[in-house]
Amino acid sequence: MLDRTLPGIQALQHIVVLMMENRSFDHMLGALHATNPAIDGLTGHETNPDSTGVPVTVSPTAEYQSQLDPDPDHHFPAVDLQIFGGVTTAQDPNRQPTMQGFAKSYFNQQHNLNHSHLILNYFTPDKLPVLTTLATQFAVFNRWFSSIPGPTLCNRAFAHYGTSFGQVSMDVFYWNKQYKSIYERLVAAGNTTRLYYYDEASSSLEVVNLLQNQPSLFGTFQDFLDACDRNKLPQYSFIEPNYTDHDAPDGSGELIACDQHPDHDVRAGEQFIATVYNRIHSNPNLWPNTAILLVYDEHGGIFDHVPPPACTPDGFVAQPNATGTPDPFHFDRLGVRVPAILISPWVAPGTVINEIFEHASIPATATDYFIGAYDARSPREIAANTFLGQLNQPKMRAAGDCPSFK
């Protein structure tokens, strides 16, 4: 139960979610364990067997671009291999989430043994100054998992609906309306909300599904920046990065993909994260009353050492013809762990959160805070933890006591 007497909760007016793409926790933040053992990252001794059975050790040699090419497989069968090491059926007593199949999975992309070892590479903090500074200066989640051991669209659906309606793939479909999106719920309750996609040339496919009903709920990234400058930020905002390299609509040059999806340049994503953060941090009318959740949709096939836990089933079943595995999937376990950071001047620096979260926690939190009791939600969302309890400091941190980025 959220303690609404906390000063940070009483001040809160805006929740902003920025969801990036396809990177695992260990890959991006695992190196922070060396300076803060409370962060469940890497010791440097973790291994995975390659396709010949030789153990491959994690390596702090991740590169910004041109290393994870081809894109690591993160569809359901590949993620099943990554988690369970190739034991494919639930009837096998040896099927355990050992996290020992990542190198084998990446080898399947092009049958290049040495290249498959790159899936165990990770970044050192100096290479990701924005992400790691935010993680250490605010609250980092040790146990934020993607909602499904699968790809982007079904995972992002959990962030919008608290379920993927039985989908585990990238198939384009119109979501059924058994459960309303968080945007529809908020509008019906008299709240303001927007989903900001980058621009018309770079919007994700789930936006197409959501746009079927209320196109007025959507805006571009420039609209988000303008809303901040005009102090017209909605109560709940969801921001998508630029997914493609493409020419700017105004002819000013090429816009570089900043979603951090392999093999896009990770530095462009760093700049994008900094832009969102700076726009709010530098505005004295927004910074005291805004909480930002920075999170990634799924792990993108990249190594993480923490086994995904079981979870509350959401009432749907994906059959083997959909999963590509021998058994049906009952949505009763989570996907691979991803980076997640909660940013607010009411969060103590160096906070490490150990409770389990997933993308259904996003609509659960927004619903709980802005609407209150709301029964027409998936069982997964009803069971999901909410994340505002970390806004628990008795006094707000001054803007000058929090980082800023050039």
HELIX and SHEET records of a PDB file:
HELIX    1   1 PRO A    7  ALA A   11  1                                   5    
HELIX    2   2 PHE A   25  LEU A   29  1                                   5    
HELIX    3   3 GLY A   30  ALA A   34  5                                   5    
HELIX    4   4 PHE A   76  PHE A   84  1                                   9    
HELIX    5   5 PHE A  102  GLN A  110  1                                   9    
HELIX    6   6 LEU A  113  SER A  116  1                                   4    
HELIX    7   7 HIS A  117  LEU A  120  5                                   4    
HELIX    8   8 PRO A  125  LYS A  127  5                                   3    
HELIX    9   9 PRO A  129  GLN A  137  1                                   9    
HELIX   10  10 THR A  152  TYR A  161  1                                  10    
HELIX   11  11 ILE A  182  ALA A  188  1                                   7    
HELIX   12  12 LEU A  205  LEU A  211  1                                   7    
HELIX   13  13 PRO A  215  LEU A  217  5                                   3    
HELIX   14  14 PHE A  221  ASP A  229  1                                   9    
HELIX   15  15 VAL A  266  HIS A  281  1                                  16    
HELIX   16  16 TRP A  287  ASN A  289  5                                   3    
HELIX   17  17 PRO A  320  THR A  323  1                                   4    
HELIX   18  18 SER A  361  PHE A  370  1                                  10    
HELIX   19  19 PRO A  379  ALA A  383  1                                   5    
HELIX   20  20 LEU A  388  GLN A  390  5                                   3    
HELIX   21  21 ALA A  399  ASP A  401  5                                   3    
SHEET    1   A 8 PHE A 218  THR A 220  0                                        
SHEET    2   A 8 THR A 193  TYR A 197  1                                        
SHEET    3   A 8 TYR A 236  ILE A 239  1                                        
SHEET    4   A 8 HIS A  14  MET A  20  1                                        
SHEET    5   A 8 THR A 290  TYR A 296  1                                        
SHEET    6   A 8 ALA A 340  ILE A 343 -1                                        
SHEET    7   A 8 ALA A 139  PHE A 141 -1                                        
SHEET    8   A 8 THR A 351  ILE A 353  1                                        
SHEET    1   B 2 THR A  47  PRO A  49  0                                        
SHEET    2   B 2 PRO A  55  THR A  57 -1                                        
SHEET    1   C 2 TRP A 144  PHE A 145  0                                        
SHEET    2   C 2 PHE A 357  GLU A 358  1                                        
SHEET    1   D 2 HIS A 246  ASP A 247  0                                        
SHEET    2   D 2 GLU A 254  LEU A 255 -1                                        
END                                                                             
